[in-house]
Amino acid sequence: MKDFLHQVQNNNSKLAKLYFKVNPIRNSIAHALLEQGRRVTSDLDAINNAKSYQQEAKKIFKTKTLDY
């Protein structure tokens, strides 16, 4: 999916934009012990934005396209 969203014809879609916002947070959480001091966002910001990211993803997936 990462390679797909990085393709020129897809990287400006709503799904790609959401992925590019959320993926650094996922990496920060997944690799927290390895990347102390290199976090992209605060834990509180990630938690506060999680619901809106989920709602945006839900809208995109309902359309069965890369955008809504």
All heavy atoms as TSV, in Angstrom:
chain	resi	resn	atom	element	x	y	z
A	1	MET	N	N	0.834	-1.170	0.000
A	1	MET	CA	C	0.000	0.000	0.000
A	1	MET	C	C	0.887	1.244	0.000
A	1	MET	O	O	0.577	2.204	-0.692
A	1	MET	CB	C	-0.929	-0.035	1.207
A	1	MET	CG	C	-1.894	1.100	1.194
A	1	MET	SD	S	-2.826	1.240	-0.326
A	1	MET	CE	C	-4.396	0.719	0.142
A	2	LYS	N	N	1.967	1.209	0.761
A	2	LYS	CA	C	2.862	2.363	0.808
A	2	LYS	C	C	3.374	2.692	-0.591
A	2	LYS	O	O	3.343	3.852	-1.013
A	2	LYS	CB	C	4.027	2.082	1.760
A	2	LYS	CG	C	5.056	3.188	1.801
A	2	LYS	CD	C	6.126	2.926	2.819
A	2	LYS	CE	C	7.109	1.912	2.320
A	2	LYS	NZ	N	8.283	1.763	3.190
A	3	ASP	N	N	3.843	1.685	-1.306
A	3	ASP	CA	C	4.345	1.906	-2.665
A	3	ASP	C	C	3.239	2.441	-3.576
A	3	ASP	O	O	3.475	3.340	-4.379
A	3	ASP	CB	C	4.910	0.608	-3.241
A	3	ASP	CG	C	6.184	0.169	-2.535
A	3	ASP	OD1	O	6.840	1.021	-1.896
A	3	ASP	OD2	O	6.510	-1.026	-2.617
A	4	PHE	N	N	2.041	1.897	-3.434
A	4	PHE	CA	C	0.896	2.342	-4.223
A	4	PHE	C	C	0.596	3.815	-3.968
A	4	PHE	O	O	0.386	4.586	-4.906
A	4	PHE	CB	C	-0.321	1.474	-3.892
A	4	PHE	CG	C	-1.574	1.880	-4.610
A	4	PHE	CD1	C	-1.773	1.525	-5.938
A	4	PHE	CD2	C	-2.556	2.605	-3.963
A	4	PHE	CE1	C	-2.938	1.899	-6.606
A	4	PHE	CE2	C	-3.719	2.977	-4.616
A	4	PHE	CZ	C	-3.905	2.621	-5.943
A	5	LEU	N	N	0.579	4.231	-2.721
A	5	LEU	CA	C	0.247	5.618	-2.383
A	5	LEU	C	C	1.364	6.587	-2.749
A	5	LEU	O	O	1.118	7.776	-2.929
A	5	LEU	CB	C	-0.097	5.733	-0.896
A	5	LEU	CG	C	-1.392	5.030	-0.495
A	5	LEU	CD1	C	-1.581	5.092	1.015
A	5	LEU	CD2	C	-2.590	5.615	-1.211
A	6	HIS	N	N	2.582	6.092	-2.873
A	6	HIS	CA	C	3.701	6.941	-3.282
A	6	HIS	C	C	3.774	7.131	-4.798
A	6	HIS	O	O	4.522	7.983	-5.269
A	6	HIS	CB	C	5.024	6.369	-2.764
A	6	HIS	CG	C	5.320	6.772	-1.362
A	6	HIS	ND1	N	4.888	6.054	-0.272
A	6	HIS	CD2	C	5.997	7.825	-0.856
A	6	HIS	CE1	C	5.299	6.634	0.832
A	6	HIS	NE2	N	5.970	7.719	0.509
A	7	GLN	N	N	3.009	6.356	-5.561
A	7	GLN	CA	C	3.009	6.523	-7.013
A	7	GLN	C	C	2.457	7.901	-7.371
A	7	GLN	O	O	1.538	8.401	-6.736
A	7	GLN	CB	C	2.171	5.434	-7.682
A	7	GLN	CG	C	2.778	4.067	-7.576
A	7	GLN	CD	C	1.862	2.993	-8.138
A	7	GLN	OE1	O	0.745	3.249	-8.589
A	7	GLN	NE2	N	2.334	1.761	-8.094
A	8	VAL	N	N	3.031	8.494	-8.404
A	8	VAL	CA	C	2.678	9.859	-8.801
A	8	VAL	C	C	1.178	10.043	-8.982
A	8	VAL	O	O	0.609	11.039	-8.531
A	8	VAL	CB	C	3.433	10.258	-10.093
A	8	VAL	CG1	C	2.981	11.601	-10.608
A	8	VAL	CG2	C	4.927	10.241	-9.858
A	9	GLN	N	N	0.515	9.088	-9.609
A	9	GLN	CA	C	-0.919	9.234	-9.880
A	9	GLN	C	C	-1.777	9.092	-8.623
A	9	GLN	O	O	-2.945	9.449	-8.621
A	9	GLN	CB	C	-1.397	8.248	-10.958
A	9	GLN	CG	C	-1.341	6.791	-10.557
A	9	GLN	CD	C	-0.019	6.110	-10.893
A	9	GLN	OE1	O	1.023	6.743	-10.979
A	9	GLN	NE2	N	-0.068	4.810	-11.077
A	10	ASN	N	N	-1.206	8.605	-7.507
A	10	ASN	CA	C	-1.983	8.388	-6.283
A	10	ASN	C	C	-1.559	9.280	-5.118
A	10	ASN	O	O	-2.311	9.432	-4.163
A	10	ASN	CB	C	-1.853	6.928	-5.829
A	10	ASN	CG	C	-2.338	5.970	-6.880
A	10	ASN	OD1	O	-3.293	6.247	-7.584
A	10	ASN	ND2	N	-1.671	4.845	-7.012
A	11	ASN	N	N	-0.362	9.852	-5.162
A	11	ASN	CA	C	0.168	10.508	-3.974
A	11	ASN	C	C	-0.494	11.835	-3.614
A	11	ASN	O	O	-0.184	12.424	-2.591
A	11	ASN	CB	C	1.688	10.659	-4.040
A	11	ASN	CG	C	2.149	11.637	-5.082
A	11	ASN	OD1	O	1.351	12.318	-5.710
A	11	ASN	ND2	N	3.450	11.696	-5.277
A	12	ASN	N	N	-1.426	12.294	-4.420
A	12	ASN	CA	C	-2.140	13.516	-4.079
A	12	ASN	C	C	-3.588	13.229	-3.698
A	12	ASN	O	O	-4.385	14.142	-3.502
A	12	ASN	CB	C	-2.085	14.506	-5.250
A	12	ASN	CG	C	-2.258	15.928	-4.798
A	12	ASN	OD1	O	-1.943	16.274	-3.668
A	12	ASN	ND2	N	-2.771	16.762	-5.672
A	13	SER	N	N	-3.931	11.949	-3.573
A	13	SER	CA	C	-5.297	11.568	-3.200
A	13	SER	C	C	-5.532	11.827	-1.709
A	13	SER	O	O	-4.584	11.993	-0.935
A	13	SER	CB	C	-5.523	10.091	-3.498
A	13	SER	OG	O	-4.740	9.287	-2.633
A	14	LYS	N	N	-6.783	11.846	-1.331
A	14	LYS	CA	C	-7.121	12.044	0.090
A	14	LYS	C	C	-6.552	10.919	0.944
A	14	LYS	O	O	-6.063	11.156	2.042
A	14	LYS	CB	C	-8.637	12.112	0.275
A	14	LYS	CG	C	-9.288	13.251	-0.445
A	14	LYS	CD	C	-9.706	14.298	0.506
A	14	LYS	CE	C	-10.493	15.354	-0.257
A	14	LYS	NZ	N	-10.254	16.657	0.229
A	15	LEU	N	N	-6.612	9.689	0.428
A	15	LEU	CA	C	-6.089	8.559	1.186
A	15	LEU	C	C	-4.582	8.685	1.373
A	15	LEU	O	O	-4.073	8.462	2.470
A	15	LEU	CB	C	-6.428	7.235	0.502
A	15	LEU	CG	C	-6.009	5.977	1.251
A	15	LEU	CD1	C	-6.632	5.921	2.645
A	15	LEU	CD2	C	-6.376	4.733	0.447
A	16	ALA	N	N	-3.866	9.080	0.348
A	16	ALA	CA	C	-2.417	9.260	0.462
A	16	ALA	C	C	-2.092	10.381	1.449
A	16	ALA	O	O	-1.195	10.235	2.284
A	16	ALA	CB	C	-1.816	9.559	-0.901
A	17	LYS	N	N	-2.807	11.476	1.365
A	17	LYS	CA	C	-2.558	12.596	2.289
A	17	LYS	C	C	-2.790	12.174	3.735
A	17	LYS	O	O	-2.022	12.540	4.625
A	17	LYS	CB	C	-3.428	13.793	1.918
A	17	LYS	CG	C	-2.995	14.460	0.636
A	17	LYS	CD	C	-3.932	15.592	0.265
A	17	LYS	CE	C	-3.520	16.207	-1.058
A	17	LYS	NZ	N	-4.399	17.292	-1.462
A	18	LEU	N	N	-3.850	11.401	3.953
A	18	LEU	CA	C	-4.120	10.904	5.304
A	18	LEU	C	C	-3.000	9.963	5.743
A	18	LEU	O	O	-2.508	10.065	6.863
A	18	LEU	CB	C	-5.473	10.188	5.343
A	18	LEU	CG	C	-5.882	9.594	6.685
A	18	LEU	CD1	C	-6.011	10.683	7.748
A	18	LEU	CD2	C	-7.197	8.829	6.544
A	19	TYR	N	N	-2.592	9.078	4.872
A	19	TYR	CA	C	-1.494	8.146	5.179
A	19	TYR	C	C	-0.227	8.916	5.553
A	19	TYR	O	O	0.445	8.579	6.530
A	19	TYR	CB	C	-1.235	7.243	3.972
A	19	TYR	CG	C	0.025	6.440	4.088
A	19	TYR	CD1	C	0.063	5.265	4.826
A	19	TYR	CD2	C	1.196	6.860	3.465
A	19	TYR	CE1	C	1.231	4.534	4.948
A	19	TYR	CE2	C	2.364	6.133	3.576
A	19	TYR	CZ	C	2.378	4.974	4.319
A	19	TYR	OH	O	3.538	4.262	4.437
A	20	PHE	N	N	0.107	9.958	4.787
A	20	PHE	CA	C	1.323	10.723	5.051
A	20	PHE	C	C	1.242	11.488	6.372
A	20	PHE	O	O	2.273	11.780	6.987
A	20	PHE	CB	C	1.634	11.672	3.892
A	20	PHE	CG	C	1.913	10.957	2.588
A	20	PHE	CD1	C	1.391	11.428	1.403
A	20	PHE	CD2	C	2.682	9.801	2.550
A	20	PHE	CE1	C	1.637	10.773	0.195
A	20	PHE	CE2	C	2.939	9.142	1.353
A	20	PHE	CZ	C	2.415	9.629	0.177
A	21	LYS	N	N	0.029	11.800	6.835
A	21	LYS	CA	C	-0.137	12.440	8.151
A	21	LYS	C	C	-0.018	11.420	9.279
A	21	LYS	O	O	0.583	11.696	10.311
A	21	LYS	CB	C	-1.521	13.104	8.267
A	21	LYS	CG	C	-1.632	14.468	7.701
A	21	LYS	CD	C	-2.914	15.147	8.150
A	21	LYS	CE	C	-4.108	14.628	7.382
A	21	LYS	NZ	N	-5.336	15.400	7.611
A	22	VAL	N	N	-0.628	10.267	9.089
A	22	VAL	CA	C	-0.735	9.282	10.159
A	22	VAL	C	C	0.500	8.392	10.276
A	22	VAL	O	O	0.877	8.008	11.382
A	22	VAL	CB	C	-2.008	8.416	9.949
A	22	VAL	CG1	C	-2.074	7.278	10.933
A	22	VAL	CG2	C	-3.247	9.293	10.065
A	23	ASN	N	N	1.156	8.085	9.182
A	23	ASN	CA	C	2.279	7.150	9.214
A	23	ASN	C	C	3.431	7.590	10.127
A	23	ASN	O	O	3.973	6.754	10.852
A	23	ASN	CB	C	2.790	6.853	7.805
A	23	ASN	CG	C	3.707	5.666	7.805
A	23	ASN	OD1	O	3.369	4.604	8.310
A	23	ASN	ND2	N	4.883	5.847	7.239
A	24	PRO	N	N	3.814	8.860	10.158
A	24	PRO	CA	C	4.871	9.255	11.107
A	24	PRO	C	C	4.471	9.020	12.568
A	24	PRO	O	O	5.310	8.669	13.396
A	24	PRO	CB	C	5.076	10.742	10.825
A	24	PRO	CG	C	4.592	10.933	9.434
A	24	PRO	CD	C	3.465	9.961	9.257
A	25	ILE	N	N	3.189	9.169	12.867
A	25	ILE	CA	C	2.701	8.907	14.223
A	25	ILE	C	C	2.811	7.409	14.508
A	25	ILE	O	O	3.276	6.991	15.562
A	25	ILE	CB	C	1.245	9.392	14.392
A	25	ILE	CG1	C	1.169	10.902	14.201
A	25	ILE	CG2	C	0.694	8.969	15.754
A	25	ILE	CD1	C	-0.236	11.440	14.038
A	26	ARG	N	N	2.382	6.591	13.543
A	26	ARG	CA	C	2.478	5.140	13.698
A	26	ARG	C	C	3.930	4.709	13.892
A	26	ARG	O	O	4.242	3.916	14.775
A	26	ARG	CB	C	1.900	4.433	12.459
A	26	ARG	CG	C	1.861	2.920	12.598
A	26	ARG	CD	C	1.854	2.225	11.249
A	26	ARG	NE	N	3.022	2.481	10.440
A	26	ARG	CZ	C	4.204	1.872	10.597
A	26	ARG	NH1	N	4.391	0.989	11.549
A	26	ARG	NH2	N	5.207	2.157	9.799
A	27	ASN	N	N	4.823	5.266	13.093
A	27	ASN	CA	C	6.244	4.937	13.242
A	27	ASN	C	C	6.774	5.340	14.612
A	27	ASN	O	O	7.540	4.608	15.230
A	27	ASN	CB	C	7.077	5.622	12.156
A	27	ASN	CG	C	7.072	4.871	10.865
A	27	ASN	OD1	O	6.934	3.654	10.840
A	27	ASN	ND2	N	7.210	5.590	9.767
A	28	SER	N	N	6.376	6.505	15.059
A	28	SER	CA	C	6.825	6.992	16.356
A	28	SER	C	C	6.371	6.067	17.479
A	28	SER	O	O	7.126	5.777	18.404
A	28	SER	CB	C	6.292	8.407	16.576
A	28	SER	OG	O	6.746	8.929	17.788
A	29	ILE	N	N	5.140	5.589	17.389
A	29	ILE	CA	C	4.602	4.679	18.401
A	29	ILE	C	C	5.250	3.308	18.285
A	29	ILE	O	O	5.688	2.719	19.270
A	29	ILE	CB	C	3.068	4.576	18.278
A	29	ILE	CG1	C	2.431	5.912	18.659
A	29	ILE	CG2	C	2.525	3.446	19.138
A	29	ILE	CD1	C	0.982	6.039	18.279
A	30	ALA	N	N	5.343	2.804	17.064
A	30	ALA	CA	C	5.866	1.457	16.842
A	30	ALA	C	C	7.341	1.337	17.205
A	30	ALA	O	O	7.807	0.281	17.621
A	30	ALA	CB	C	5.657	1.055	15.386
A	31	HIS	N	N	8.080	2.415	17.050
A	31	HIS	CA	C	9.521	2.379	17.281
A	31	HIS	C	C	9.929	3.304	18.423
A	31	HIS	O	O	11.043	3.820	18.428
A	31	HIS	CB	C	10.257	2.771	15.996
A	31	HIS	CG	C	9.890	1.931	14.823
A	31	HIS	ND1	N	10.306	0.631	14.679
A	31	HIS	CD2	C	9.110	2.192	13.743
A	31	HIS	CE1	C	9.817	0.129	13.563
A	31	HIS	NE2	N	9.070	1.059	12.978
A	32	ALA	N	N	9.051	3.481	19.377
A	32	ALA	CA	C	9.271	4.449	20.461
A	32	ALA	C	C	10.583	4.227	21.193
A	32	ALA	O	O	11.285	5.184	21.517
A	32	ALA	CB	C	8.108	4.407	21.443
A	33	LEU	N	N	10.924	2.999	21.456
A	33	LEU	CA	C	12.153	2.736	22.195
A	33	LEU	C	C	13.403	3.039	21.378
A	33	LEU	O	O	14.447	3.362	21.923
A	33	LEU	CB	C	12.189	1.278	22.664
A	33	LEU	CG	C	11.103	0.895	23.656
A	33	LEU	CD1	C	11.174	-0.599	23.964
A	33	LEU	CD2	C	11.236	1.701	24.936
A	34	LEU	N	N	13.295	2.949	20.065
A	34	LEU	CA	C	14.443	3.183	19.198
A	34	LEU	C	C	14.618	4.651	18.837
A	34	LEU	O	O	15.699	5.071	18.462
A	34	LEU	CB	C	14.297	2.373	17.901
A	34	LEU	CG	C	14.187	0.873	18.059
A	34	LEU	CD1	C	13.909	0.222	16.695
A	34	LEU	CD2	C	15.466	0.305	18.643
A	35	GLU	N	N	13.546	5.425	18.944
A	35	GLU	CA	C	13.578	6.790	18.432
A	35	GLU	C	C	13.301	7.841	19.501
A	35	GLU	O	O	12.714	8.871	19.209
A	35	GLU	CB	C	12.569	6.931	17.296
A	35	GLU	CG	C	12.885	6.048	16.127
A	35	GLU	CD	C	11.995	6.332	14.933
A	35	GLU	OE1	O	11.317	7.367	14.931
A	35	GLU	OE2	O	11.988	5.517	14.025
A	36	GLN	N	N	13.715	7.601	20.710
A	36	GLN	CA	C	13.468	8.591	21.752
A	36	GLN	C	C	14.123	9.910	21.357
A	36	GLN	O	O	15.249	9.954	20.892
A	36	GLN	CB	C	14.006	8.110	23.087
A	36	GLN	CG	C	13.162	6.993	23.661
A	36	GLN	CD	C	13.689	6.496	24.996
A	36	GLN	OE1	O	14.744	6.903	25.445
A	36	GLN	NE2	N	12.943	5.622	25.619
A	37	GLY	N	N	13.381	10.988	21.506
A	37	GLY	CA	C	13.881	12.306	21.158
A	37	GLY	C	C	13.676	12.677	19.693
A	37	GLY	O	O	13.965	13.789	19.299
A	38	ARG	N	N	13.168	11.755	18.886
A	38	ARG	CA	C	12.941	12.027	17.456
A	38	ARG	C	C	11.464	11.951	17.106
A	38	ARG	O	O	11.116	11.757	15.955
A	38	ARG	CB	C	13.719	11.025	16.598
A	38	ARG	CG	C	15.198	11.208	16.687
A	38	ARG	CD	C	15.967	10.198	15.879
A	38	ARG	NE	N	15.397	10.007	14.559
A	38	ARG	CZ	C	15.681	8.990	13.773
A	38	ARG	NH1	N	16.512	8.059	14.177
A	38	ARG	NH2	N	15.130	8.873	12.584
A	39	ARG	N	N	10.597	12.122	18.069
A	39	ARG	CA	C	9.150	12.020	17.826
A	39	ARG	C	C	8.691	13.157	16.933
A	39	ARG	O	O	9.146	14.269	17.036
A	39	ARG	CB	C	8.411	12.068	19.151
A	39	ARG	CG	C	8.761	10.871	20.016
A	39	ARG	CD	C	7.768	10.787	21.073
A	39	ARG	NE	N	7.022	9.572	20.802
A	39	ARG	CZ	C	6.513	8.835	21.734
A	39	ARG	NH1	N	6.606	9.196	22.968
A	39	ARG	NH2	N	5.877	7.743	21.423
A	40	VAL	N	N	7.730	12.843	16.073
A	40	VAL	CA	C	7.220	13.816	15.121
A	40	VAL	C	C	6.105	14.653	15.732
A	40	VAL	O	O	5.927	15.797	15.384
A	40	VAL	CB	C	6.646	13.108	13.878
A	40	VAL	CG1	C	6.753	13.989	12.669
A	40	VAL	CG2	C	7.295	11.780	13.626
A	41	THR	N	N	5.366	14.053	16.616
A	41	THR	CA	C	4.220	14.726	17.227
A	41	THR	C	C	4.148	14.300	18.692
A	41	THR	O	O	4.713	13.291	19.069
A	41	THR	CB	C	2.927	14.351	16.478
A	41	THR	OG1	O	1.854	15.104	17.021
A	41	THR	CG2	C	2.617	12.889	16.570
A	42	SER	N	N	3.480	15.077	19.476
A	42	SER	CA	C	3.344	14.693	20.873
A	42	SER	C	C	2.299	13.595	21.011
A	42	SER	O	O	1.414	13.445	20.163
A	42	SER	CB	C	2.934	15.902	21.717
A	42	SER	OG	O	1.574	16.205	21.524
A	43	ASP	N	N	2.409	12.830	22.071
A	43	ASP	CA	C	1.430	11.772	22.318
A	43	ASP	C	C	0.026	12.353	22.421
A	43	ASP	O	O	-0.930	11.790	21.886
A	43	ASP	CB	C	1.763	11.021	23.609
A	43	ASP	CG	C	3.074	10.268	23.517
A	43	ASP	OD1	O	3.513	9.961	22.390
A	43	ASP	OD2	O	3.660	9.985	24.569
A	44	LEU	N	N	-0.098	13.481	23.085
A	44	LEU	CA	C	-1.401	14.115	23.274
A	44	LEU	C	C	-2.005	14.538	21.935
A	44	LEU	O	O	-3.191	14.312	21.684
A	44	LEU	CB	C	-1.289	15.317	24.215
A	44	LEU	CG	C	-2.585	15.987	24.621
A	44	LEU	CD1	C	-3.541	14.980	25.272
A	44	LEU	CD2	C	-2.309	17.122	25.588
A	45	ASP	N	N	-1.201	15.121	21.052
A	45	ASP	CA	C	-1.696	15.505	19.727
A	45	ASP	C	C	-2.160	14.279	18.949
A	45	ASP	O	O	-3.195	14.310	18.285
A	45	ASP	CB	C	-0.619	16.231	18.921
A	45	ASP	CG	C	-0.380	17.648	19.397
A	45	ASP	OD1	O	-1.238	18.200	20.113
A	45	ASP	OD2	O	0.674	18.202	19.042
A	46	ALA	N	N	-1.384	13.205	19.010
A	46	ALA	CA	C	-1.748	11.976	18.297
A	46	ALA	C	C	-3.074	11.437	18.807
A	46	ALA	O	O	-3.936	11.038	18.024
A	46	ALA	CB	C	-0.647	10.933	18.449
A	47	ILE	N	N	-3.256	11.438	20.112
A	47	ILE	CA	C	-4.498	10.940	20.710
A	47	ILE	C	C	-5.672	11.842	20.342
A	47	ILE	O	O	-6.739	11.367	19.952
A	47	ILE	CB	C	-4.353	10.830	22.247
A	47	ILE	CG1	C	-3.376	9.697	22.583
A	47	ILE	CG2	C	-5.702	10.609	22.913
A	47	ILE	CD1	C	-2.899	9.698	24.019
A	48	ASN	N	N	-5.463	13.151	20.418
A	48	ASN	CA	C	-6.538	14.094	20.109
A	48	ASN	C	C	-6.970	14.029	18.647
A	48	ASN	O	O	-8.131	14.270	18.328
A	48	ASN	CB	C	-6.128	15.525	20.454
A	48	ASN	CG	C	-6.071	15.756	21.947
A	48	ASN	OD1	O	-6.704	15.048	22.723
A	48	ASN	ND2	N	-5.301	16.740	22.362
A	49	ASN	N	N	-6.045	13.711	17.746
A	49	ASN	CA	C	-6.360	13.672	16.319
A	49	ASN	C	C	-6.800	12.297	15.836
A	49	ASN	O	O	-7.296	12.166	14.715
A	49	ASN	CB	C	-5.148	14.128	15.508
A	49	ASN	CG	C	-4.862	15.593	15.702
A	49	ASN	OD1	O	-5.776	16.395	15.840
A	49	ASN	ND2	N	-3.598	15.959	15.727
A	50	ALA	N	N	-6.657	11.281	16.648
A	50	ALA	CA	C	-6.953	9.910	16.231
A	50	ALA	C	C	-8.388	9.758	15.728
A	50	ALA	O	O	-8.623	9.128	14.692
A	50	ALA	CB	C	-6.675	8.927	17.364
A	51	LYS	N	N	-9.338	10.311	16.420
A	51	LYS	CA	C	-10.747	10.181	16.032
A	51	LYS	C	C	-11.005	10.828	14.673
A	51	LYS	O	O	-11.676	10.248	13.823
A	51	LYS	CB	C	-11.652	10.799	17.108
A	51	LYS	CG	C	-13.119	10.683	16.828
A	51	LYS	CD	C	-13.624	9.289	17.032
A	51	LYS	CE	C	-15.133	9.239	16.885
A	51	LYS	NZ	N	-15.657	7.914	16.963
A	52	SER	N	N	-10.462	12.012	14.445
A	52	SER	CA	C	-10.693	12.672	13.152
A	52	SER	C	C	-9.996	11.915	12.020
A	52	SER	O	O	-10.536	11.826	10.914
A	52	SER	CB	C	-10.257	14.133	13.179
A	52	SER	OG	O	-8.863	14.252	13.250
A	53	TYR	N	N	-8.824	11.345	12.277
A	53	TYR	CA	C	-8.146	10.532	11.262
A	53	TYR	C	C	-8.989	9.305	10.930
A	53	TYR	O	O	-9.142	8.930	9.774
A	53	TYR	CB	C	-6.764	10.090	11.732
A	53	TYR	CG	C	-5.758	11.205	11.910
A	53	TYR	CD1	C	-4.755	11.103	12.854
A	53	TYR	CD2	C	-5.794	12.359	11.133
A	53	TYR	CE1	C	-3.813	12.110	13.021
A	53	TYR	CE2	C	-4.862	13.379	11.301
A	53	TYR	CZ	C	-3.872	13.240	12.245
A	53	TYR	OH	O	-2.944	14.239	12.413
A	54	GLN	N	N	-9.553	8.683	11.948
A	54	GLN	CA	C	-10.388	7.490	11.747
A	54	GLN	C	C	-11.629	7.856	10.942
A	54	GLN	O	O	-12.022	7.124	10.026
A	54	GLN	CB	C	-10.757	6.888	13.106
A	54	GLN	CG	C	-11.556	5.608	13.020
A	54	GLN	CD	C	-13.069	5.838	13.029
A	54	GLN	OE1	O	-13.560	6.836	13.523
A	54	GLN	NE2	N	-13.795	4.900	12.475
A	55	GLN	N	N	-12.246	8.969	11.251
A	55	GLN	CA	C	-13.452	9.386	10.533
A	55	GLN	C	C	-13.133	9.715	9.073
A	55	GLN	O	O	-13.906	9.398	8.174
A	55	GLN	CB	C	-14.094	10.592	11.227
A	55	GLN	CG	C	-14.732	10.226	12.548
A	55	GLN	CD	C	-15.194	11.441	13.332
A	55	GLN	OE1	O	-14.757	12.566	13.095
A	55	GLN	NE2	N	-16.070	11.209	14.295
A	56	GLU	N	N	-11.989	10.338	8.838
A	56	GLU	CA	C	-11.588	10.659	7.472
A	56	GLU	C	C	-11.330	9.381	6.671
A	56	GLU	O	O	-11.768	9.251	5.527
A	56	GLU	CB	C	-10.329	11.532	7.489
A	56	GLU	CG	C	-9.972	12.088	6.142
A	56	GLU	CD	C	-8.843	13.099	6.203
A	56	GLU	OE1	O	-8.455	13.546	7.299
A	56	GLU	OE2	O	-8.335	13.418	5.115
A	57	ALA	N	N	-10.652	8.416	7.276
A	57	ALA	CA	C	-10.394	7.135	6.613
A	57	ALA	C	C	-11.718	6.427	6.301
A	57	ALA	O	O	-11.894	5.874	5.209
A	57	ALA	CB	C	-9.511	6.252	7.479
A	58	LYS	N	N	-12.650	6.471	7.224
A	58	LYS	CA	C	-13.956	5.831	7.029
A	58	LYS	C	C	-14.676	6.430	5.821
A	58	LYS	O	O	-15.232	5.705	4.997
A	58	LYS	CB	C	-14.789	6.004	8.305
A	58	LYS	CG	C	-16.084	5.248	8.312
A	58	LYS	CD	C	-16.758	5.421	9.665
A	58	LYS	CE	C	-18.101	4.744	9.702
A	58	LYS	NZ	N	-18.741	4.863	11.005
A	59	LYS	N	N	-14.651	7.770	5.698
A	59	LYS	CA	C	-15.278	8.432	4.546
A	59	LYS	C	C	-14.635	7.962	3.243
A	59	LYS	O	O	-15.328	7.684	2.267
A	59	LYS	CB	C	-15.107	9.957	4.639
A	59	LYS	CG	C	-16.009	10.644	5.598
A	59	LYS	CD	C	-15.751	12.144	5.492
A	59	LYS	CE	C	-16.187	12.875	6.712
A	59	LYS	NZ	N	-15.821	14.301	6.665
A	60	ILE	N	N	-13.317	7.905	3.226
A	60	ILE	CA	C	-12.600	7.502	2.013
A	60	ILE	C	C	-12.954	6.065	1.644
A	60	ILE	O	O	-13.266	5.768	0.489
A	60	ILE	CB	C	-11.079	7.668	2.201
A	60	ILE	CG1	C	-10.725	9.160	2.351
A	60	ILE	CG2	C	-10.310	7.053	1.030
A	60	ILE	CD1	C	-9.307	9.416	2.846
A	61	PHE	N	N	-12.912	5.155	2.611
A	61	PHE	CA	C	-13.173	3.745	2.319
A	61	PHE	C	C	-14.617	3.500	1.900
A	61	PHE	O	O	-14.881	2.595	1.115
A	61	PHE	CB	C	-12.785	2.861	3.501
A	61	PHE	CG	C	-11.304	2.776	3.716
A	61	PHE	CD1	C	-10.758	2.975	4.962
A	61	PHE	CD2	C	-10.436	2.509	2.661
A	61	PHE	CE1	C	-9.378	2.892	5.167
A	61	PHE	CE2	C	-9.059	2.433	2.844
A	61	PHE	CZ	C	-8.539	2.624	4.102
A	62	LYS	N	N	-15.546	4.298	2.388
A	62	LYS	CA	C	-16.940	4.145	1.981
A	62	LYS	C	C	-17.131	4.431	0.497
A	62	LYS	O	O	-18.016	3.859	-0.135
A	62	LYS	CB	C	-17.861	5.056	2.813
A	62	LYS	CG	C	-18.237	4.482	4.138
A	62	LYS	CD	C	-19.257	5.379	4.818
A	62	LYS	CE	C	-19.739	4.721	6.095
A	62	LYS	NZ	N	-20.781	5.521	6.741
A	63	THR	N	N	-16.320	5.315	-0.059
A	63	THR	CA	C	-16.453	5.655	-1.472
A	63	THR	C	C	-15.844	4.602	-2.385
A	63	THR	O	O	-16.097	4.605	-3.584
A	63	THR	CB	C	-15.773	7.003	-1.797
A	63	THR	OG1	O	-14.360	6.861	-1.650
A	63	THR	CG2	C	-16.306	8.119	-0.915
A	64	LYS	N	N	-15.021	3.726	-1.822
A	64	LYS	CA	C	-14.295	2.707	-2.591
A	64	LYS	C	C	-13.406	3.326	-3.652
A	64	LYS	O	O	-13.172	2.766	-4.718
A	64	LYS	CB	C	-15.254	1.689	-3.191
A	64	LYS	CG	C	-16.033	0.924	-2.132
A	64	LYS	CD	C	-16.961	-0.079	-2.732
A	64	LYS	CE	C	-17.731	-0.747	-1.611
A	64	LYS	NZ	N	-18.738	-1.651	-2.079
A	65	THR	N	N	-12.934	4.554	-3.369
A	65	THR	CA	C	-11.963	5.242	-4.215
A	65	THR	C	C	-10.877	5.787	-3.315
A	65	THR	O	O	-10.902	5.574	-2.101
A	65	THR	CB	C	-12.609	6.408	-4.994
A	65	THR	OG1	O	-12.993	7.426	-4.069
A	65	THR	CG2	C	-13.802	5.962	-5.804
A	66	LEU	N	N	-9.934	6.516	-3.877
A	66	LEU	CA	C	-8.884	7.117	-3.069
A	66	LEU	C	C	-9.290	8.460	-2.491
A	66	LEU	O	O	-8.563	9.037	-1.689
A	66	LEU	CB	C	-7.600	7.283	-3.889
A	66	LEU	CG	C	-6.992	5.988	-4.413
A	66	LEU	CD1	C	-5.758	6.301	-5.245
A	66	LEU	CD2	C	-6.644	5.046	-3.268
A	67	ASP	N	N	-10.408	8.989	-2.926
A	67	ASP	CA	C	-10.901	10.285	-2.465
A	67	ASP	C	C	-12.360	10.157	-2.027
A	67	ASP	O	O	-12.996	9.163	-2.250
A	67	ASP	CB	C	-10.796	11.317	-3.584
A	67	ASP	CG	C	-9.351	11.640	-3.934
A	67	ASP	OD1	O	-8.661	12.231	-3.095
A	67	ASP	OD2	O	-8.931	11.292	-5.050
A	68	TYR	N	N	-12.877	11.218	-1.430
A	68	TYR	CA	C	-14.299	11.244	-1.098
A	68	TYR	C	C	-14.908	12.512	-1.614
A	68	TYR	O	O	-14.292	13.383	-2.090
A	68	TYR	CB	C	-14.566	11.096	0.403
A	68	TYR	CG	C	-13.909	12.109	1.301
A	68	TYR	CD1	C	-14.489	13.340	1.538
A	68	TYR	CD2	C	-12.704	11.820	1.924
A	68	TYR	CE1	C	-13.880	14.256	2.371
A	68	TYR	CE2	C	-12.093	12.736	2.757
A	68	TYR	CZ	C	-12.680	13.951	2.976
A	68	TYR	OH	O	-12.082	14.855	3.810
